[in-house]
């Protein structure tokens, strides 16, 4: 049973990592990155590293995508203000 869970977790990580690379829009990349962080947290929990899984859940699924989304939002706003002055 553990081998099956590990295999499913690895496939989920591989699929979400591939999707994160394939997506071109930065906002969507941040959302896919959150899914990747969640998949990694599940994988770490399955391989009996729950402390690493909890850290990955907090940082990889919440903080990093949030910072990316805020950065994209600020860059897009700055681009709109500069474009309106011309």
TORPA-4810 file (N, C-alpha, C, O; in nm, 3 decimals):
<nodes>
NODE_1_0.083_-0.120_0.000_0.000_0.000_0.000_0.087_0.126_0.000_0.056_0.223_-0.069_X
NODE_2_0.195_0.124_0.078_0.282_0.240_0.084_0.350_0.265_-0.050_0.369_0.380_-0.090_X
NODE_3_0.387_0.157_-0.119_0.450_0.173_-0.250_0.354_0.237_-0.350_0.395_0.318_-0.432_X
NODE_4_0.228_0.201_-0.342_0.128_0.258_-0.433_0.108_0.408_-0.403_0.096_0.488_-0.496_X
NODE_5_0.104_0.444_-0.276_0.090_0.585_-0.239_0.212_0.666_-0.282_0.199_0.779_-0.329_X
NODE_6_0.330_0.607_-0.266_0.452_0.675_-0.309_0.452_0.695_-0.459_0.489_0.802_-0.508_X
NODE_7_0.412_0.594_-0.534_0.408_0.604_-0.679_0.307_0.709_-0.725_0.336_0.788_-0.815_X
NODE_8_0.191_0.710_-0.664_0.089_0.810_-0.700_0.139_0.950_-0.666_0.118_1.044_-0.743_X
NODE_9_0.203_0.966_-0.552_0.256_1.096_-0.512_0.365_1.143_-0.608_0.369_1.260_-0.646_X
NODE_10_0.453_1.052_-0.647_0.558_1.087_-0.742_0.501_1.127_-0.878_0.548_1.222_-0.940_X
NODE_11_0.400_1.056_-0.923_0.335_1.091_-1.050_0.267_1.227_-1.041_0.270_1.305_-1.137_X
NODE_12_0.206_1.256_-0.927_0.141_1.386_-0.908_0.244_1.499_-0.907_0.221_1.605_-0.965_X
NODE_13_0.357_1.475_-0.842_0.464_1.575_-0.840_0.519_1.596_-0.981_0.540_1.710_-1.023_X
NODE_14_0.541_1.487_-1.054_0.594_1.499_-1.191_0.497_1.573_-1.282_0.538_1.656_-1.362_X
NODE_15_0.369_1.543_-1.270_0.268_1.609_-1.354_0.256_1.757_-1.321_0.249_1.840_-1.412_X
NODE_16_0.255_1.791_-1.194_0.241_1.932_-1.157_0.368_2.011_-1.188_0.360_2.129_-1.223_X
NODE_17_0.485_1.949_-1.176_0.609_2.018_-1.213_0.615_2.043_-1.363_0.660_2.149_-1.407_X
NODE_18_0.571_1.946_-1.441_0.566_1.964_-1.586_0.467_2.074_-1.623_0.494_2.154_-1.712_X
NODE_19_0.354_2.077_-1.555_0.255_2.182_-1.582_0.310_2.320_-1.543_0.282_2.418_-1.612_X
NODE_20_0.386_2.327_-1.436_0.443_2.457_-1.395_0.541_2.509_-1.499_0.551_2.630_-1.519_X
NODE_21_0.612_2.420_-1.565_0.706_2.461_-1.669_0.633_2.497_-1.797_0.674_2.588_-1.870_X
NODE_22_0.524_2.425_-1.826_0.453_2.443_-1.953_0.366_2.568_-1.957_0.344_2.624_-2.064_X
NODE_23_0.317_2.612_-1.843_0.229_2.729_-1.839_0.312_2.855_-1.863_0.420_2.870_-1.806_X
NODE_24_0.262_2.944_-1.946_0.338_3.063_-1.984_0.299_3.189_-1.905_0.381_3.279_-1.888_X
NODE_25_0.176_3.196_-1.858_0.128_3.314_-1.785_0.181_3.310_-1.641_0.161_3.210_-1.572_X
NODE_26_0.248_3.417_-1.595_0.305_3.414_-1.459_0.202_3.394_-1.348_0.232_3.329_-1.248_X
NODE_27_0.084_3.448_-1.363_-0.018_3.432_-1.259_-0.063_3.285_-1.251_-0.080_3.231_-1.142_X
NODE_28_-0.080_3.225_-1.366_-0.118_3.083_-1.366_-0.002_2.995_-1.318_-0.024_2.893_-1.254_X
NODE_29_0.120_3.036_-1.348_0.235_2.961_-1.299_0.238_2.961_-1.147_0.274_2.860_-1.085_X
NODE_30_0.201_3.072_-1.086_0.199_3.078_-0.940_0.096_2.982_-0.883_0.120_2.918_-0.780_X
NODE_31_-0.019_2.972_-0.949_-0.122_2.880_-0.901_-0.078_2.735_-0.918_-0.100_2.651_-0.831_X
NODE_32_-0.015_2.706_-1.031_0.034_2.569_-1.052_0.148_2.540_-0.954_0.163_2.426_-0.909_X
NODE_33_0.226_2.640_-0.921_0.333_2.623_-0.823_0.275_2.590_-0.685_0.334_2.514_-0.609_X
NODE_34_0.160_2.647_-0.653_0.093_2.613_-0.527_0.049_2.467_-0.526_0.060_2.399_-0.424_X
NODE_35_-0.001_2.420_-0.640_-0.040_2.279_-0.651_0.083_2.189_-0.639_0.078_2.084_-0.576_X
NODE_36_0.194_2.232_-0.700_0.318_2.156_-0.688_0.364_2.150_-0.543_0.409_2.044_-0.496_X
NODE_37_0.355_2.259_-0.471_0.392_2.259_-0.330_0.305_2.165_-0.248_0.353_2.098_-0.157_X
NODE_38_0.177_2.162_-0.280_0.086_2.070_-0.212_0.122_1.925_-0.243_0.122_1.840_-0.154_X
NODE_39_0.152_1.897_-0.370_0.190_1.761_-0.409_0.320_1.719_-0.340_0.332_1.604_-0.297_X
NODE_40_0.415_1.810_-0.330_0.540_1.778_-0.259_0.516_1.755_-0.111_0.578_1.668_-0.050_X
NODE_41_0.426_1.832_-0.052_0.394_1.811_0.090_0.333_1.672_0.112_0.363_1.605_0.210_X
NODE_42_0.247_1.631_0.020_0.189_1.496_0.030_0.298_1.391_0.014_0.301_1.293_0.088_X
NODE_43_0.388_1.411_-0.082_0.497_1.315_-0.103_0.585_1.305_0.022_0.620_1.195_0.064_X
NODE_44_0.621_1.418_0.080_0.704_1.414_0.200_0.633_1.344_0.315_0.696_1.275_0.394_X
NODE_45_0.503_1.362_0.325_0.427_1.295_0.430_0.422_1.144_0.407_0.433_1.065_0.501_X
NODE_46_0.407_1.105_0.281_0.402_0.962_0.248_0.535_0.894_0.277_0.537_0.779_0.321_X
NODE_47_0.646_0.962_0.254_0.777_0.902_0.280_0.823_0.927_0.425_0.942_0.919_0.456_X
NODE_48_0.728_0.958_0.511_0.747_0.970_0.654_0.841_1.083_0.694_0.929_1.066_0.778_X
NODE_49_0.821_1.197_0.632_0.891_1.319_0.672_0.787_1.428_0.692_0.783_1.526_0.617_X
NODE_50_0.702_1.413_0.795_0.592_1.508_0.811_0.637_1.650_0.846_0.569_1.746_0.813_X
NODE_51_0.752_1.663_0.913_0.800_1.797_0.945_0.839_1.872_0.818_0.812_1.992_0.805_X
NODE_52_0.903_1.804_0.726_0.938_1.866_0.598_0.811_1.893_0.518_0.801_1.994_0.449_X
NODE_53_0.715_1.802_0.527_0.587_1.821_0.457_0.513_1.944_0.505_0.456_2.018_0.425_X
NODE_54_0.513_1.966_0.637_0.446_2.085_0.691_0.518_2.213_0.649_0.454_2.314_0.617_X
NODE_55_0.649_2.209_0.648_0.725_2.326_0.602_0.698_2.354_0.455_0.680_2.469_0.416_X
NODE_56_0.696_2.249_0.375_0.667_2.265_0.232_0.525_2.318_0.212_0.501_2.400_0.123_X
NODE_57_0.433_2.272_0.292_0.295_2.319_0.281_0.286_2.469_0.309_0.215_2.541_0.239_X
NODE_58_0.357_2.514_0.410_0.351_2.656_0.445_0.424_2.743_0.343_0.372_2.845_0.299_X
NODE_59_0.545_2.702_0.308_0.628_2.786_0.221_0.593_2.764_0.074_0.568_2.860_0.001_X
NODE_60_0.592_2.639_0.030_0.575_2.610_-0.111_0.434_2.626_-0.163_0.414_2.657_-0.280_X
NODE_61_0.335_2.606_-0.076_0.197_2.615_-0.122_0.132_2.749_-0.091_0.032_2.784_-0.153_X
NODE_62_0.187_2.823_0.003_0.121_2.948_0.042_0.207_3.072_0.018_0.167_3.162_-0.057_X
NODE_63_0.322_3.078_0.079_0.401_3.202_0.076_0.463_3.232_-0.060_0.453_3.344_-0.109_X
NODE_64_0.526_3.133_-0.121_0.592_3.158_-0.250_0.494_3.198_-0.358_0.517_3.298_-0.426_X
NODE_65_0.382_3.124_-0.378_0.286_3.169_-0.479_0.226_3.307_-0.448_0.198_3.385_-0.539_X
NODE_66_0.206_3.335_-0.320_0.152_3.466_-0.282_0.250_3.577_-0.320_0.209_3.679_-0.375_X
NODE_67_0.377_3.559_-0.291_0.476_3.660_-0.327_0.487_3.677_-0.478_0.503_3.789_-0.527_X
NODE_68_0.478_3.567_-0.552_0.482_3.576_-0.699_0.361_3.652_-0.750_0.375_3.738_-0.837_X
NODE_69_0.243_3.620_-0.699_0.121_3.689_-0.744_0.126_3.838_-0.713_0.086_3.920_-0.795_X
NODE_70_0.175_3.874_-0.594_0.186_4.015_-0.560_0.287_4.086_-0.648_0.265_4.201_-0.688_X
NODE_71_0.397_4.019_-0.680_0.497_4.079_-0.769_0.442_4.100_-0.910_0.464_4.205_-0.970_X
NODE_72_0.372_4.001_-0.961_0.312_4.012_-1.095_0.211_4.125_-1.097_0.204_4.202_-1.193_X
NODE_73_0.132_4.135_-0.992_0.032_4.242_-0.985_0.098_4.380_-0.987_0.052_4.471_-1.057_X
NODE_74_0.205_4.395_-0.910_0.274_4.524_-0.905_0.338_4.559_-1.039_0.331_4.673_-1.083_X
NODE_75_0.399_4.462_-1.103_0.462_4.486_-1.233_0.357_4.524_-1.337_0.379_4.614_-1.418_X
NODE_76_0.244_4.456_-1.335_0.138_4.487_-1.432_0.080_4.626_-1.408_0.050_4.698_-1.503_X
NODE_77_0.064_4.663_-1.282_0.014_4.798_-1.251_0.113_4.905_-1.296_0.073_5.006_-1.353_X
NODE_78_0.239_4.881_-1.270_0.343_4.977_-1.310_0.346_4.991_-1.462_0.362_5.102_-1.513_X
NODE_79_0.329_4.882_-1.533_0.327_4.886_-1.679_0.207_4.962_-1.732_0.218_5.030_-1.834_X
NODE_80_0.093_4.953_-1.665_-0.026_5.026_-1.707_-0.009_5.175_-1.683_-0.051_5.256_-1.766_X
NODE_81_0.052_5.213_-1.572_0.072_5.356_-1.543_0.171_5.418_-1.639_0.151_5.531_-1.682_X
NODE_82_0.276_5.347_-1.673_0.375_5.400_-1.766_0.319_5.407_-1.907_0.352_5.498_-1.983_X
NODE_83_0.233_5.311_-1.944_0.173_5.310_-2.076_0.071_5.420_-2.095_0.051_5.466_-2.207_X
NODE_84_0.005_5.463_-1.986_-0.095_5.568_-1.994_-0.036_5.707_-2.008_-0.105_5.799_-2.053_X
NODE_85_0.091_5.725_-1.970_0.155_5.856_-1.977_0.198_5.894_-2.118_0.218_6.011_-2.148_X
NODE_86_0.211_5.796_-2.202_0.262_5.823_-2.338_0.159_5.874_-2.431_0.189_5.900_-2.547_X
</nodes>
